[in-house]
Amino acid sequence: MKRIALLDILRGFAIIGTLGTNIWIFAYLGDLNLVFGNALEPWWSSGDGLVQTIMLILVNGKFLGMLTLLFGAGMELKRQKAAREGYAWPGVYIWSCALLLLDGLLHYIFVMEYDVLMSYAVTGMIVSLIIHRSKRFMLTMMVIAGSLHVIAVTGITVLIAFESGSSFNGMDTITHLYASGAWWEQVMFRLHNFGFFRAESIAIIPLNIFLFLLGALLLRTGVFSNDESGRRKRRKLMMTGLAAGIPLNLLLLVPGGVMDIWVRYISAPVLTLGYLGIIAYGLEKGLFPSLFQRFGEIGKMALSCYIVQNIIASALFYGWGIGLGGRPSSLFILLIWLGICLFLMLFSHLWLRKYPLGPVEWLWRRLSISPSPRPGSTYQDTSV
C-alpha cells in the first residue's frame, strides 16, 4: 500500500513540535515551575518570560495532540490492511504495543522521565479492541473517554485556582541532580520515582483514547486523502480548529499558571486540528517543497528521531554532558531547538538515502513480523 505523504509530513511536524515543548524541560533541568506558568515570575515581567510564553502558546500540547491523533490514523491503516489480507485483528498488533511499552520503558529509564510511548502502548492495546467495532460504538467510547478527561482536567484546574501561588514541590532536588549528578544517578532516580513520573502517562489515557479514535475516524472519512473532498474536509477542520483553538489557547496568559494544565490537555488538541489543516494547505499549494520533504523524512523515521532528539537534548543540557542547563535565556533555548531540528532533517535525509527505514523502525519491523505469514493467521506488519 502506497504511503500517504501527508501523514509522514504531519508526523515530522509533530516530532519536532513535541521537542518544542520538551526542550524547556531539558533546559530548566526538570524544574516544572520554570517550564510552565511561574506564579513568582509572571510572563510579562521579562523578555525571556514573554518569548517562552509565546512559544508555549504555539507548541505546548498541540503537536503532542497531533502525534497522538496520527497514531490512531496509523492504527486504522493497519486494521484496514489486516481486513484486506484476511488476517485476524488485533492479532499481533498487541505484540507491537508490547514492544512499544518496552521501548517506552527503556526510554523513560535511560533518557527522559516524561516519555509518552508507554502511555501510547497501553492506549493502543485498549483502542485495538474498539477500532474494529461500529462507528456508533467508537463514537460512544470517544464521548465517555472525552468526558472523563474534561471532568478530571477541569477539576484539577479548579483546585489550582483555589491554591493561587502554588508550585511543584521537590524541584530543587531534581535540578541539583540533573545539573551535577552522573547519568547513572539520574537513571536510578527515575527508577526510584517511577510512580511520580508515570502519573501523567496514566492520567492522559482517556485523552489518548479520544484522539486515537478521532484519528481513525478522520482517516475513514477521507480527511487525509489527496482529492477535492479531502481538501474540503481539511479546510473545514482548519477553520474550526483555529476559530475555537486560538482563543482557548490564549487562556495560557492567565496569571500564575492557573490555566496551564487546562490549556495543555483540553485547548491544545482543539488547535491541533487547525495546525493539521494549515500544514495540509501548505502542502497542497506547493509551499516550501524542500522543507516539507525534510519533514516527511523525519515522519518516516519518527520513532528514531523522537529518541535521538531527546538523547541530544539530554547531552546538551544535563550535567553529565555539556551542562548548558539551568536558566539559559529563552532565545538560547530556541536556538538549541532549531539546531536539533536541523540535525534531525540532515540525519533523516542522509539515512533514508541509504536505508528504507530508520534504525528503530528497522528493529521494530524485524521484531514485529512473523517469519511465516499465512492467510487466517494473526500475522500483520505491526510496525508503528
C-alpha positions, 0 to 999 in steps of 0.5 A: 500500500502506497504511503500517504505523504501527508501523514509522514509530513504531519508526523515530522511536524509533530516530532519536532513540535513535541521537542518544542515543548520538551526542550524547556524541560531539558533546559530548566533541568526538570524544574516544572515551575520554570517550564510552565506558568511561574506564579513568582515570575509572571510572563510579562515581567521579562523578555525571556518570560514573554518569548517562552510564553509565546512559544508555549502558546504555539507548541505546548500540547498541540503537536503532542495532540497531533502525534497522538491523533496520527497514531490512531490514523496509523492504527486504522491503516493497519486494521484496514490492511489486516481486513484486506489480507484476511488476517485476524485483528488485533492479532499481533498488533498487541505484540507491537504495543508490547514492544512499544511499552518496552521501548517506552520503558527503556526510554523513560529509564535511560533518557527522559522521565516524561516519555509518552510511548508507554502511555501510547502502548497501553492506549493502543492495546485498549483502542485495538479492541474498539477500532474494529467495532461500529462507528456508533460504538467508537463514537460512544467510547470517544464521548465517555473517554472525552468526558472523563478527561474534561471532568478530571482536567477541569477539576484539577484546574479548579483546585489550582485556582483555589491554591493561587501561588502554588508550585511543584514541590521537590524541584530543587532536588531534581535540578541539583541532580540533573545539573551535577549528578552522573547519568547513572544517578539520574537513571536510578532516580527515575527508577526510584520515582517511577510512580511520580513520573508515570502519573501523567502517562496514566492520567492522559489515557482517556485523552489518548483514547479520544484522539486515537479514535478521532484519528481513525475516524478522520482517516475513514472519512477521507480527511487525509486523502489527496482529492477535492473532498479531502481538501474540503474536509481539511479546510473545514477542520482548519477553520474550526480548529483555529476559530475555537483553538486560538482563543482557548489557547490564549487562556495560557496568559492567565496569571500564575499558571492557573490555566496551564494544565487546562490549556495543555490537555483540553485547548491544545488538541482543539488547535491541533486540528487547525495546525493539521489543516494549515500544514495540509494547505501548505502542502497542497499549494506547493509551499516550501517543497524542500522543507516539507520533504525534510519533514516527511523524512523525519515522519518516516523515521519518527520513532528514531528521531523522537529518541535521538532528539531527546538523547541530544537534548539530554547531552546538551543540557544535563550535567553529565554532558555539556551542562548548558542547563539551568536558566539559559535565556529563552532565545538560547533555548530556541536556538538549541531547538532549531539546531536539533531540528536541523540535525534531525532533517540532515540525519533523516535525509542522509539515512533514508538515502541509504536505508528504507527505514530508520534504525528503530523502525528497522528493529521494530519491523524485524521484531514485529513480523512473523517469519511465516505469514499465512492467510487466517493467521494473526500475522500483520506488519505491526510496525508503528 
